[in-house]
Amino acid sequence: MCFGRSLERDELDDLNARPVIPRNSMASTAPPPYQQQQYVPTQSHAPPPPDHEGARHADSTVYHDWTSIPDTSLLPPPPALRNVTSPTSNAEVSEADRALEFCDSNPLWQPRQLSAEELQSIRRDDITLSRPAEYFGELRRLAAGIWKARTQESSQDSCLLSILPLYSSLNDSPLRTGMRKTIYFELRILSLGRGRGAAQSSLAIGFCAQPQPTWRLPGWERGSLGIHGDDGRRYVNDSFGGKDFTHPFEVGDVLGVGMTFSLTDANDSIPRPQTGGINAEVFLTRNGKKEGEWDIHEELDAELDKSIEGLDGVYDLYAAIGTYGGVEFEAYFKSKDWLWVGK
């Protein structure tokens, strides 16, 4: 690459008009050539004797104290890398823009005081799912806390939400009770990609604060998290490509998602970001066994990761099930129906 500029035509003419001075016609002004003289040191300026002791030390092996190396096992893990797009399916940009406008116009609900009847329903795991306008298909209550859903083949993104929160901040926060609180539910996948193939369908499972744009899958907007079955990635307020987490969901799988809230340990030696006094851990189970987990307050990328507001135990949290394309599943909110027995 050339960083100068080319000469213009006029400049070339001026340059050609300048007289050329012959090199041998100029008087020499250079200094006479330097003639080196031999330097003989005097006795008072003799060079020092060779340092044989230093040479002997240079040849010896230098010992490094390995115990001085810091123990990095005590440091928190590095942040998981976020992907720009999903390798399977990606929503339309216009839908994402519409969801952003919705979230900007509808701030998260503050925790609400539940009635005695509502609290009793939650304690009995008698959870009801709401049917959003974007959902096309069947949604039936089989029994208390058990639901069956079957979507149409041409269904676009939609999100089923529980009517009552599984986590009530005013009743379940460890800051109020001093105890841990775990929320959890499971899905049994009966079919995927009916009519269009598995690549044209998806199930997502997670939690969210309200309100949410129900034409979006859980985890794409603020105050929501989700694990998506088409790519196996986890999403937390992430409308891009999520973070690698597990392998895709399959027909016959029983997937469970849970969150555990607990008091922050004041004696924890690992540096942690501001948690508000509450730790929150998200975990996934598959066929009754825990498959993965992460800390909602994990080390975040300051430039790429967005806020976890709404998911840190301060707001009420609702069950969220995302659907796309032709899928069929059953949802279980009663602990007696779960494969996972870790609660």
C-alpha positions in Angstrom: 0.0 0.0 0.0 1.2 3.4 -0.9 0.7 6.1 1.8 2.1 9.1 -0.3 0.3 11.0 -3.0 1.1 11.1 -6.8 2.4 14.3 -8.4 0.0 16.4 -10.4 0.7 17.3 -14.1 1.6 20.9 -13.2 4.0 19.7 -10.6 5.7 17.4 -13.1 6.1 20.3 -15.5 7.7 22.4 -12.7 9.9 19.5 -11.8 11.1 19.1 -15.4 11.7 22.9 -15.6 14.2 22.8 -12.7 17.8 22.9 -13.8 19.8 19.8 -13.2 23.1 20.4 -11.4 25.8 18.0 -12.2 27.0 16.1 -9.2 30.7 16.6 -10.0 30.2 20.4 -10.3 29.3 20.9 -6.7 32.0 21.8 -4.1 32.6 19.0 -1.7 31.6 20.0 1.9 31.9 16.5 3.4 34.3 16.0 6.3 37.6 14.1 5.6 37.4 10.4 6.0 37.8 9.1 9.5 41.1 7.5 10.3 40.9 5.0 13.1 43.8 5.1 15.6 44.8 2.1 17.8 43.8 2.7 21.4 46.1 1.4 24.1 44.6 1.4 27.5 46.6 2.7 30.4 47.1 0.9 33.6 44.5 3.1 35.4 41.9 2.2 32.7 42.6 -1.5 32.2 39.5 -3.7 31.6 38.3 -5.7 34.6 39.3 -9.3 34.9 36.8 -12.0 33.6 34.1 -13.0 36.1 34.5 -16.8 36.3 32.2 -17.0 39.3 29.3 -15.4 37.3 29.9 -17.7 34.3 29.6 -20.7 36.7 26.3 -19.4 38.0 25.0 -18.8 34.5 25.6 -22.5 33.6 23.7 -23.7 36.7 20.0 -24.6 36.6 17.7 -21.9 38.0 15.1 -23.3 40.5 11.6 -22.0 40.3 9.3 -22.4 43.3 6.1 -24.0 41.7 4.2 -23.3 44.9 4.3 -19.6 44.1 2.0 -20.2 41.0 -1.6 -19.2 41.9 -4.2 -21.9 42.1 -6.6 -21.1 39.2 -9.0 -23.8 40.3 -10.5 -21.4 42.7 -11.4 -18.9 40.0 -14.9 -19.0 38.4 -15.1 -20.6 34.9 -14.8 -18.3 31.9 -18.0 -17.1 30.3 -19.6 -19.4 27.8 -19.3 -18.0 24.2 -22.5 -16.7 22.6 -23.4 -17.8 19.1 -24.6 -15.2 16.5 -27.2 -17.5 14.9 -28.7 -20.9 15.5 -27.6 -23.7 13.1 -31.2 -25.0 12.8 -33.8 -22.3 12.6 -33.9 -18.5 13.2 -36.9 -16.2 13.6 -37.7 -13.3 11.4 -36.0 -10.0 12.3 -39.4 -8.2 12.1 -40.7 -10.5 14.9 -37.7 -9.7 17.0 -38.2 -6.0 16.4 -41.9 -6.3 17.4 -40.9 -8.1 20.6 -38.4 -5.4 21.5 -41.1 -2.8 21.1 -43.4 -4.8 23.3 -40.8 -5.1 26.1 -39.9 -1.4 25.9 -43.6 -0.6 26.3 -44.4 -3.2 29.0 -42.1 -3.2 32.0 -41.9 -6.4 34.1 -44.6 -6.9 36.6 -43.7 -6.3 40.2 -44.2 -9.3 42.5 -47.8 -9.6 43.5 -49.5 -10.8 46.6 -51.2 -14.1 45.9 -54.5 -15.1 47.4 -54.8 -18.0 49.8 -56.6 -20.0 47.0 -53.8 -19.3 44.5 -51.1 -20.3 47.0 -52.9 -23.5 47.7 -53.1 -24.3 44.0 -49.3 -23.8 43.7 -48.6 -25.9 46.7 -50.7 -28.7 45.2 -48.8 -28.3 41.9 -52.2 -27.7 40.2 -50.7 -25.5 37.5 -52.8 -24.2 34.6 -51.3 -23.3 31.2 -52.6 -20.2 29.3 -53.3 -20.4 25.5 -51.8 -17.5 23.6 -53.3 -16.1 20.5 -50.4 -17.3 18.4 -50.8 -20.9 19.4 -52.6 -23.1 16.9 -53.5 -26.6 18.0 -54.9 -28.6 20.9 -54.3 -27.9 24.5 -56.0 -30.2 27.1 -55.9 -30.6 30.8 -55.6 -34.4 31.4 -55.6 -34.1 35.2 -54.5 -31.7 37.9 -51.0 -30.5 36.9 -50.9 -32.6 33.7 -51.4 -31.1 30.2 -51.3 -32.4 26.7 -50.5 -30.3 23.6 -50.5 -30.9 19.9 -49.7 -28.1 17.5 -50.6 -27.7 13.8 -47.9 -28.4 11.2 -47.9 -24.8 10.0 -47.6 -23.3 13.5 -45.2 -20.4 14.0 -43.4 -19.5 17.2 -45.6 -19.4 20.3 -45.1 -19.6 24.1 -47.4 -21.3 26.6 -47.1 -19.7 30.1 -48.4 -20.8 33.4 -51.2 -18.7 34.8 -49.7 -18.8 38.3 -46.1 -18.3 39.1 -44.1 -21.3 40.2 -41.8 -18.9 42.1 -43.5 -16.2 44.1 -40.9 -13.6 45.2 -43.1 -12.4 48.2 -43.5 -16.0 49.4 -40.5 -18.0 48.3 -37.5 -15.6 48.3 -34.7 -16.9 50.5 -34.3 -13.4 51.7 -37.7 -13.8 53.4 -37.7 -17.4 54.3 -34.1 -18.1 54.9 -34.5 -21.4 52.9 -33.7 -22.7 49.5 -36.5 -22.8 46.9 -36.5 -25.1 43.8 -39.1 -24.8 41.0 -39.3 -27.5 38.3 -41.5 -29.2 35.7 -41.1 -31.8 33.0 -42.1 -32.4 29.3 -42.5 -35.8 27.6 -42.0 -35.4 23.8 -44.5 -37.5 21.8 -43.7 -36.2 18.3 -41.5 -33.7 16.5 -41.8 -32.3 13.0 -45.1 -33.9 12.2 -45.6 -33.3 8.4 -42.6 -31.1 7.8 -39.7 -32.9 9.5 -37.8 -32.4 12.7 -35.8 -29.6 11.2 -39.0 -27.5 10.8 -40.1 -27.9 14.4 -38.9 -27.2 17.9 -39.8 -27.3 21.6 -38.2 -25.0 24.2 -38.5 -25.2 28.0 -37.8 -22.6 30.6 -39.0 -19.8 32.9 -39.9 -16.2 32.5 -41.1 -13.1 34.3 -44.2 -11.4 33.0 -45.3 -9.9 30.7 -43.7 -11.6 27.7 -44.4 -11.4 23.9 -46.0 -14.8 23.4 -45.0 -15.0 19.7 -41.4 -15.6 20.8 -39.7 -18.6 22.3 -38.5 -18.5 26.0 -35.1 -17.1 26.4 -35.2 -14.7 23.5 -36.4 -11.6 25.5 -35.7 -9.8 28.7 -36.7 -11.6 31.9 -36.8 -15.1 30.2 -34.6 -18.1 29.8 -35.0 -21.3 27.8 -33.3 -24.4 26.6 -34.2 -25.0 22.9 -34.6 -28.5 21.6 -33.7 -27.9 18.0 -30.1 -26.9 18.7 -29.6 -27.9 22.3 -28.5 -24.3 23.3 -29.5 -22.3 26.3 -30.8 -18.7 25.9 -31.0 -16.0 28.5 -32.4 -12.7 27.2 -30.6 -13.7 23.9 -32.3 -13.1 20.6 -29.2 -14.3 18.6 -27.7 -17.8 18.7 -27.6 -18.9 22.3 -24.8 -20.7 24.1 -23.9 -24.4 23.6 -25.4 -26.5 26.4 -26.7 -30.0 25.4 -27.6 -32.1 22.5 -31.0 -31.7 20.7 -34.2 -33.1 22.1 -35.6 -36.3 20.7 -38.9 -38.1 20.5 -39.4 -40.1 23.7 -37.2 -37.8 25.8 -38.5 -36.5 29.2 -36.9 -33.1 29.7 -37.1 -31.2 32.9 -36.0 -27.6 33.7 -35.5 -26.3 37.2 -34.2 -23.3 39.1 -32.9 -23.3 42.7 -32.7 -20.1 44.7 -30.6 -19.9 47.9 -28.9 -17.3 50.1 -25.5 -16.1 49.0 -22.7 -17.6 51.1 -20.9 -14.8 52.8 -17.8 -17.0 53.2 -17.7 -17.9 49.5 -14.0 -17.5 48.5 -14.9 -17.2 44.8 -15.4 -13.6 43.6 -19.0 -13.2 42.5 -20.9 -10.3 40.8 -23.6 -8.5 42.6 -26.4 -11.1 43.4 -28.6 -9.1 45.6 -28.1 -11.8 48.3 -29.7 -14.6 46.2 -28.0 -17.3 44.2 -29.9 -18.7 41.3 -28.9 -22.0 39.5 -30.6 -23.3 36.4 -30.5 -27.0 35.6 -31.8 -29.4 32.9 -32.7 -33.1 33.4 -33.2 -35.7 30.7 -35.0 -38.9 31.4 -34.7 -38.4 35.2 -31.0 -37.5 35.3 -29.4 -34.1 35.7 -27.7 -33.3 32.4 -26.3 -29.7 32.9 -26.6 -26.6 34.9 -25.4 -23.0 35.1 -25.3 -20.1 37.5 -27.6 -17.3 36.4 -25.0 -14.9 37.8 -22.2 -16.6 35.8 -19.3 -14.6 34.4 -20.9 -12.5 31.6 -19.4 -10.9 28.6 -19.8 -7.2 29.1 -20.3 -6.5 25.4 -22.4 -9.4 24.3 -24.4 -10.7 27.3 -27.5 -8.8 28.3 -29.2 -8.2 31.7 -30.5 -11.1 33.8 -33.1 -8.8 35.4 -36.3 -10.7 36.1 -34.5 -14.1 36.6 -32.5 -13.3 39.8 -35.2 -14.1 42.4 -36.5 -10.6 42.7 -39.6 -11.1 40.4 -42.2 -13.8 40.1 -41.3 -16.6 37.6 -43.7 -18.6 35.4 -43.3 -21.8 33.5 -42.7 -21.3 29.8 -43.0 -23.8 27.0 -42.1 -22.7 23.5 -43.4 -24.4 20.3 -42.7 -24.2 16.6 -44.1 -26.4 13.8 -45.9 -29.6 14.4 -45.1 -31.0 17.9 -46.9 -33.1 20.5 -46.0 -33.3 24.2 -47.3 -33.7 27.7 -46.3 -31.4 30.6 -46.1 -32.5 34.2 -46.2 -30.1 37.1 -46.9 -32.6 39.9 -43.8 -34.0 41.6 -45.3 -37.5 41.8 -45.3 -37.6 38.0 -41.7 -36.6 37.5 -38.8 -38.9 36.6 -36.4 -36.7 38.4 -36.5 -37.3 42.2 -33.9 -34.7 43.3 -36.3 -32.1 44.6 
